[in-house]
Amino acid sequence: TKAMLTVQAEDKRREYGLANPALTASINGYRNGDTSSVVSGLSLATAATQGSNVGTYQITASGASAPNYDFSYLPGTLTVTKARLTVQADSRSREYGLANPSLTASISGYRNGDTSRVVSGLTLATAATEGSNVGTYQITGTGASALNYDFSYLPGTLTVTKAQLTVRADDKIRE
């Protein structure tokens, strides 16, 4: 009778939005000095596509044949991990004594046609207040979340410039 070969689909990892890696398997149980050269038709597949969300997906093997062997198939796992988005706080400026301008940021690194609509919870802040002295103050981002992304934050700068004062000489009368 035919001997049994065990085909183990090997586990793989990739980031969200990238193509699946090459799927591979190990085969154990060869006899009489046989090698993988006696096996044909082995097929490996997963339901995960480039657009699949973060998570785990089964890798299955099937279709192998060899003259002296039957096959037992063990699945592997494709793990799709989060991609990284970079949040760059935009630099701003204002005069001393005025309210801070609206704080904004640029986000880069989207994949699969994603846009800022997939991001929630981003908060931008600075320690500068209306009464802060002339100088520079860091603008930081925190709290962003998205199903398929992790985040890196790069600070921006709020520059408080001198306010303009108008000096007007008082009118005087002389006799």
Secondary structure, 3 states (H helix, E strand, C coil): CCEEEEEEECCEEEECCCCCCCCCEEEECCCCCCCHHHCECCEEEECCCCCCCCEEEEEEEECCEECCEEEEEECEEEEEECEEEEEEECCEEEECCCCCCCCCEEEECCCCCCCHHHCECCEEEECCCCCCCCEEEEEEEECCEECCEEEEEECEEEEEECCCCCCCCCCCCCC
